[in-house]
């Protein structure tokens, strides 16, 4: 495919669309349909690479290294300390006040949110745009910016920054291992950890400003 078409698709789908949805949310209940938009994007991505789906969307058993485990434990500890000292009013607020809702999120978040996000932003993104972002570091950087920017629809700059930072980790590991199942697992662990600490508030109640 010609690079001009790929650039147009990239800018339209990953940059322009989140911006337009955010603007539309000022007058329309866009956030109610976020999952619908996400799953529609996933369907498009799967259809594009349907003939090569097994190689592009690698769901084989993930190889979990010691580095991945220690990184998760280290970042979890850092976020726990951050929440304790700077966002103490949020610490474990979700699980304490809404345990049933928390339990539901722990189960459904990986299935309804993480799974389609990783197909779109890792498997599809890396395969589709490898000819315009040939350098791995550039690919990881652009992917992280695009992933963070997609969360602008939540109207929370914290959600944008957290997502972009997390994407650096997920994108780097995907570039290294090409394992969709691994980044789904990682994303699920970090996301559920953030919700458990109470910082998930920024992903469903935060507002720009």
C-alpha positions as YAML, in Angstrom:
chain: A
units: angstrom
residues:
- id: 1
  name: UNK
  ca: [0.00, 0.00, 0.00]
- id: 2
  name: UNK
  ca: [1.22, 3.49, -0.85]
- id: 3
  name: UNK
  ca: [2.68, 5.48, 2.01]
- id: 4
  name: UNK
  ca: [0.40, 8.46, 1.34]
- id: 5
  name: UNK
  ca: [-2.65, 6.25, 1.92]
- id: 6
  name: UNK
  ca: [-1.14, 4.83, 5.08]
- id: 7
  name: UNK
  ca: [-0.36, 8.32, 6.37]
- id: 8
  name: UNK
  ca: [-3.92, 9.42, 5.61]
- id: 9
  name: UNK
  ca: [-5.33, 6.38, 7.40]
- id: 10
  name: UNK
  ca: [-3.05, 6.84, 10.40]
- id: 11
  name: UNK
  ca: [-3.85, 10.54, 10.80]
- id: 12
  name: UNK
  ca: [-7.57, 10.01, 10.19]
- id: 13
  name: UNK
  ca: [-8.11, 7.00, 12.43]
- id: 14
  name: UNK
  ca: [-5.62, 7.58, 15.25]
- id: 15
  name: UNK
  ca: [-5.33, 11.38, 15.45]
- id: 16
  name: UNK
  ca: [-8.37, 13.05, 13.91]
- id: 17
  name: UNK
  ca: [-11.06, 10.62, 15.10]
- id: 18
  name: UNK
  ca: [-10.30, 10.88, 18.86]
- id: 19
  name: UNK
  ca: [-10.20, 14.67, 18.53]
- id: 20
  name: UNK
  ca: [-13.55, 14.81, 16.75]
- id: 21
  name: UNK
  ca: [-15.14, 12.43, 19.24]
- id: 22
  name: UNK
  ca: [-13.91, 14.63, 22.09]
- id: 23
  name: UNK
  ca: [-15.39, 17.72, 20.48]
- id: 24
  name: UNK
  ca: [-18.65, 15.90, 19.83]
- id: 25
  name: UNK
  ca: [-18.82, 14.81, 23.47]
- id: 26
  name: UNK
  ca: [-19.56, 18.43, 24.41]
- id: 27
  name: UNK
  ca: [-23.08, 18.01, 23.00]
- id: 28
  name: UNK
  ca: [-23.49, 14.25, 22.46]
- id: 29
  name: UNK
  ca: [-23.20, 11.29, 24.89]
- id: 30
  name: UNK
  ca: [-20.10, 9.98, 23.10]
- id: 31
  name: UNK
  ca: [-18.67, 8.23, 26.16]
- id: 32
  name: UNK
  ca: [-21.66, 5.89, 26.24]
- id: 33
  name: UNK
  ca: [-20.55, 4.48, 22.91]
- id: 34
  name: UNK
  ca: [-16.78, 4.28, 23.48]
- id: 35
  name: UNK
  ca: [-16.82, 0.48, 23.56]
- id: 36
  name: UNK
  ca: [-18.87, 0.41, 20.36]
- id: 37
  name: UNK
  ca: [-16.31, 2.62, 18.60]
- id: 38
  name: UNK
  ca: [-13.46, 0.54, 19.97]
- id: 39
  name: UNK
  ca: [-14.93, -2.77, 18.87]
- id: 40
  name: UNK
  ca: [-15.80, -1.32, 15.45]
- id: 41
  name: UNK
  ca: [-12.15, -0.31, 15.08]
- id: 42
  name: UNK
  ca: [-11.05, -3.78, 16.14]
- id: 43
  name: UNK
  ca: [-13.35, -5.37, 13.57]
- id: 44
  name: UNK
  ca: [-11.88, -3.16, 10.85]
- id: 45
  name: UNK
  ca: [-8.34, -4.08, 11.91]
- id: 46
  name: UNK
  ca: [-9.09, -7.81, 11.91]
- id: 47
  name: UNK
  ca: [-10.74, -7.65, 8.51]
- id: 48
  name: UNK
  ca: [-7.77, -5.80, 7.01]
- id: 49
  name: UNK
  ca: [-5.42, -8.64, 7.99]
- id: 50
  name: UNK
  ca: [-7.92, -11.49, 7.88]
- id: 51
  name: UNK
  ca: [-5.85, -13.59, 5.47]
- id: 52
  name: UNK
  ca: [-2.79, -13.25, 7.71]
- id: 53
  name: UNK
  ca: [-4.67, -13.22, 11.01]
- id: 54
  name: UNK
  ca: [-2.70, -16.04, 12.64]
- id: 55
  name: UNK
  ca: [0.67, -14.38, 12.09]
- id: 56
  name: UNK
  ca: [-0.47, -10.81, 12.76]
- id: 57
  name: UNK
  ca: [-2.65, -11.52, 15.79]
- id: 58
  name: UNK
  ca: [-0.39, -13.84, 17.75]
- id: 59
  name: UNK
  ca: [-2.36, -15.26, 20.68]
- id: 60
  name: UNK
  ca: [0.04, -18.05, 21.53]
- id: 61
  name: UNK
  ca: [0.91, -18.63, 25.17]
- id: 62
  name: UNK
  ca: [2.92, -15.61, 26.39]
- id: 63
  name: UNK
  ca: [6.46, -15.97, 27.69]
- id: 64
  name: UNK
  ca: [6.61, -14.07, 30.97]
- id: 65
  name: UNK
  ca: [10.16, -13.08, 31.85]
- id: 66
  name: UNK
  ca: [11.52, -12.13, 35.27]
- id: 67
  name: UNK
  ca: [12.00, -8.58, 33.98]
- id: 68
  name: UNK
  ca: [8.29, -8.24, 33.20]
- id: 69
  name: UNK
  ca: [7.38, -9.41, 36.71]
- id: 70
  name: UNK
  ca: [9.90, -7.17, 38.49]
- id: 71
  name: UNK
  ca: [8.87, -4.18, 36.37]
- id: 72
  name: UNK
  ca: [5.22, -4.72, 37.28]
- id: 73
  name: UNK
  ca: [6.02, -5.05, 40.99]
- id: 74
  name: UNK
  ca: [8.25, -1.99, 40.90]
- id: 75
  name: UNK
  ca: [5.77, 0.24, 39.08]
- id: 76
  name: UNK
  ca: [2.90, -1.00, 41.24]
- id: 77
  name: UNK
  ca: [4.85, -0.04, 44.36]
- id: 78
  name: UNK
  ca: [5.68, 3.37, 42.89]
- id: 79
  name: UNK
  ca: [2.02, 4.04, 42.03]
- id: 80
  name: UNK
  ca: [0.92, 2.84, 45.46]
- id: 81
  name: UNK
  ca: [3.29, 5.32, 47.10]
- id: 82
  name: UNK
  ca: [2.22, 8.09, 44.74]
- id: 83
  name: UNK
  ca: [-1.45, 7.50, 45.51]
- id: 84
  name: UNK
  ca: [-0.77, 7.31, 49.25]
- id: 85
  name: UNK
  ca: [1.13, 10.60, 49.38]
- id: 86
  name: UNK
  ca: [-0.56, 12.66, 46.66]
- id: 87
  name: UNK
  ca: [-4.01, 11.14, 46.02]
- id: 88
  name: UNK
  ca: [-4.75, 9.64, 49.41]
- id: 89
  name: UNK
  ca: [-8.48, 10.33, 49.09]
- id: 90
  name: UNK
  ca: [-8.57, 7.92, 46.14]
- id: 91
  name: UNK
  ca: [-6.48, 5.10, 47.66]
- id: 92
  name: UNK
  ca: [-8.53, 1.87, 47.52]
- id: 93
  name: UNK
  ca: [-11.65, 4.05, 47.33]
- id: 94
  name: UNK
  ca: [-13.17, 2.02, 44.49]
- id: 95
  name: UNK
  ca: [-12.80, -1.41, 46.07]
- id: 96
  name: UNK
  ca: [-13.91, -0.10, 49.49]
- id: 97
  name: UNK
  ca: [-17.04, 1.75, 48.38]
- id: 98
  name: UNK
  ca: [-18.09, -0.34, 45.38]
- id: 99
  name: UNK
  ca: [-16.70, -3.87, 45.80]
- id: 100
  name: UNK
  ca: [-19.19, -5.43, 43.37]
- id: 101
  name: UNK
  ca: [-18.44, -2.84, 40.70]
- id: 102
  name: UNK
  ca: [-14.71, -3.36, 41.31]
- id: 103
  name: UNK
  ca: [-15.06, -7.13, 40.89]
- id: 104
  name: UNK
  ca: [-16.99, -6.60, 37.66]
- id: 105
  name: UNK
  ca: [-14.28, -4.30, 36.32]
- id: 106
  name: UNK
  ca: [-11.57, -6.83, 37.20]
- id: 107
  name: UNK
  ca: [-13.29, -9.37, 34.94]
- id: 108
  name: UNK
  ca: [-14.76, -7.26, 32.15]
- id: 109
  name: UNK
  ca: [-12.05, -4.65, 31.68]
- id: 110
  name: UNK
  ca: [-9.54, -7.12, 30.16]
- id: 111
  name: UNK
  ca: [-12.20, -8.64, 27.91]
- id: 112
  name: UNK
  ca: [-14.13, -5.60, 26.72]
- id: 113
  name: UNK
  ca: [-11.42, -2.94, 26.77]
- id: 114
  name: UNK
  ca: [-7.89, -4.35, 26.83]
- id: 115
  name: UNK
  ca: [-8.42, -7.07, 24.23]
- id: 116
  name: UNK
  ca: [-9.67, -4.78, 21.42]
- id: 117
  name: UNK
  ca: [-7.21, -2.01, 22.34]
- id: 118
  name: UNK
  ca: [-4.22, -4.30, 21.98]
- id: 119
  name: UNK
  ca: [-5.44, -5.66, 18.66]
- id: 120
  name: UNK
  ca: [-5.85, -2.12, 17.31]
- id: 121
  name: UNK
  ca: [-2.87, -0.37, 18.89]
- id: 122
  name: UNK
  ca: [-0.31, -3.14, 18.90]
- id: 123
  name: UNK
  ca: [-0.95, -5.93, 16.37]
- id: 124
  name: UNK
  ca: [-2.62, -3.80, 13.70]
- id: 125
  name: UNK
  ca: [-0.59, -0.65, 14.31]
- id: 126
  name: UNK
  ca: [2.80, -2.33, 14.19]
- id: 127
  name: UNK
  ca: [2.00, -4.40, 11.09]
- id: 128
  name: UNK
  ca: [0.13, -1.70, 9.20]
- id: 129
  name: UNK
  ca: [2.58, 1.15, 9.66]
- id: 130
  name: UNK
  ca: [5.92, -0.67, 9.68]
- id: 131
  name: UNK
  ca: [6.76, 0.85, 6.30]
- id: 132
  name: UNK
  ca: [6.34, 4.46, 7.45]
- id: 133
  name: UNK
  ca: [7.80, 4.04, 10.94]
- id: 134
  name: UNK
  ca: [10.74, 1.79, 10.15]
- id: 135
  name: UNK
  ca: [12.80, 2.56, 13.23]
- id: 136
  name: UNK
  ca: [11.66, 0.59, 16.30]
- id: 137
  name: UNK
  ca: [12.16, 3.52, 18.67]
- id: 138
  name: UNK
  ca: [10.15, 5.81, 16.40]
- id: 139
  name: UNK
  ca: [7.39, 3.22, 16.12]
- id: 140
  name: UNK
  ca: [7.19, 2.83, 19.91]
- id: 141
  name: UNK
  ca: [7.16, 6.61, 20.40]
- id: 142
  name: UNK
  ca: [4.45, 7.26, 17.80]
- id: 143
  name: UNK
  ca: [2.40, 4.32, 19.02]
- id: 144
  name: UNK
  ca: [2.54, 5.63, 22.58]
- id: 145
  name: UNK
  ca: [1.51, 9.13, 21.54]
- id: 146
  name: UNK
  ca: [-1.39, 7.75, 19.51]
- id: 147
  name: UNK
  ca: [-2.50, 5.44, 22.32]
- id: 148
  name: UNK
  ca: [-2.34, 8.22, 24.89]
- id: 149
  name: UNK
  ca: [-4.18, 10.61, 22.57]
- id: 150
  name: UNK
  ca: [-6.99, 8.09, 22.07]
- id: 151
  name: UNK
  ca: [-7.87, 8.54, 25.75]
- id: 152
  name: UNK
  ca: [-8.60, 12.24, 25.22]
- id: 153
  name: UNK
  ca: [-12.23, 11.17, 24.74]
- id: 154
  name: UNK
  ca: [-12.29, 10.48, 28.50]
- id: 155
  name: UNK
  ca: [-11.62, 14.21, 29.02]
- id: 156
  name: UNK
  ca: [-8.84, 13.61, 31.51]
- id: 157
  name: UNK
  ca: [-5.24, 14.66, 30.92]
- id: 158
  name: UNK
  ca: [-4.15, 12.21, 33.61]
- id: 159
  name: UNK
  ca: [-5.73, 9.37, 31.62]
- id: 160
  name: UNK
  ca: [-3.91, 10.58, 28.49]
- id: 161
  name: UNK
  ca: [-0.53, 10.77, 30.22]
- id: 162
  name: UNK
  ca: [-0.92, 7.49, 32.11]
- id: 163
  name: UNK
  ca: [-1.97, 5.71, 28.92]
- id: 164
  name: UNK
  ca: [0.90, 7.13, 26.90]
- id: 165
  name: UNK
  ca: [3.38, 6.11, 29.59]
- id: 166
  name: UNK
  ca: [1.93, 2.62, 29.83]
- id: 167
  name: UNK
  ca: [1.97, 2.30, 26.07]
- id: 168
  name: UNK
  ca: [5.75, 2.78, 26.01]
- id: 169
  name: UNK
  ca: [6.04, -0.41, 28.05]
- id: 170
  name: UNK
  ca: [3.45, -2.38, 26.08]
- id: 171
  name: UNK
  ca: [4.72, -1.18, 22.70]
- id: 172
  name: UNK
  ca: [8.33, -1.94, 23.55]
- id: 173
  name: UNK
  ca: [7.48, -5.47, 24.67]
- id: 174
  name: UNK
  ca: [5.33, -6.04, 21.60]
- id: 175
  name: UNK
  ca: [8.12, -4.81, 19.31]
- id: 176
  name: UNK
  ca: [10.48, -7.21, 21.05]
- id: 177
  name: UNK
  ca: [8.27, -10.30, 21.36]
- id: 178
  name: UNK
  ca: [5.48, -9.81, 18.78]
- id: 179
  name: UNK
  ca: [3.15, -11.48, 21.29]
- id: 180
  name: UNK
  ca: [-0.40, -10.12, 21.41]
- id: 181
  name: UNK
  ca: [-1.25, -12.37, 24.36]
- id: 182
  name: UNK
  ca: [1.67, -10.96, 26.36]
- id: 183
  name: UNK
  ca: [0.65, -7.32, 25.98]
- id: 184
  name: UNK
  ca: [-2.98, -8.20, 26.69]
- id: 185
  name: UNK
  ca: [-1.85, -9.79, 29.94]
- id: 186
  name: UNK
  ca: [0.41, -6.85, 30.82]
- id: 187
  name: UNK
  ca: [-2.20, -4.24, 29.98]
- id: 188
  name: UNK
  ca: [-4.81, -6.11, 32.02]
- id: 189
  name: UNK
  ca: [-2.53, -6.36, 35.06]
- id: 190
  name: UNK
  ca: [-1.57, -2.68, 35.00]
- id: 191
  name: UNK
  ca: [-5.12, -1.53, 34.30]
- id: 192
  name: UNK
  ca: [-6.63, -3.61, 37.09]
- id: 193
  name: UNK
  ca: [-3.89, -2.45, 39.43]
- id: 194
  name: UNK
  ca: [-4.71, 1.19, 38.65]
- id: 195
  name: UNK
  ca: [-8.42, 0.61, 39.24]
- id: 196
  name: UNK
  ca: [-7.67, -1.20, 42.50]
- id: 197
  name: UNK
  ca: [-5.49, 1.63, 43.80]
- id: 198
  name: UNK
  ca: [-8.28, 4.09, 43.02]
- id: 199
  name: UNK
  ca: [-6.59, 5.93, 40.15]
- id: 200
  name: UNK
  ca: [-9.11, 4.47, 37.73]
- id: 201
  name: UNK
  ca: [-11.25, 7.47, 38.72]
- id: 202
  name: UNK
  ca: [-9.38, 9.47, 36.07]
- id: 203
  name: UNK
  ca: [-10.50, 7.01, 33.42]
- id: 204
  name: UNK
  ca: [-14.20, 7.37, 34.05]
- id: 205
  name: UNK
  ca: [-14.77, 10.55, 36.07]
- id: 206
  name: UNK
  ca: [-11.85, 12.84, 35.32]
- id: 207
  name: UNK
  ca: [-12.37, 15.97, 33.24]
- id: 208
  name: UNK
  ca: [-10.09, 18.23, 31.27]
- id: 209
  name: UNK
  ca: [-9.16, 21.43, 32.96]
...
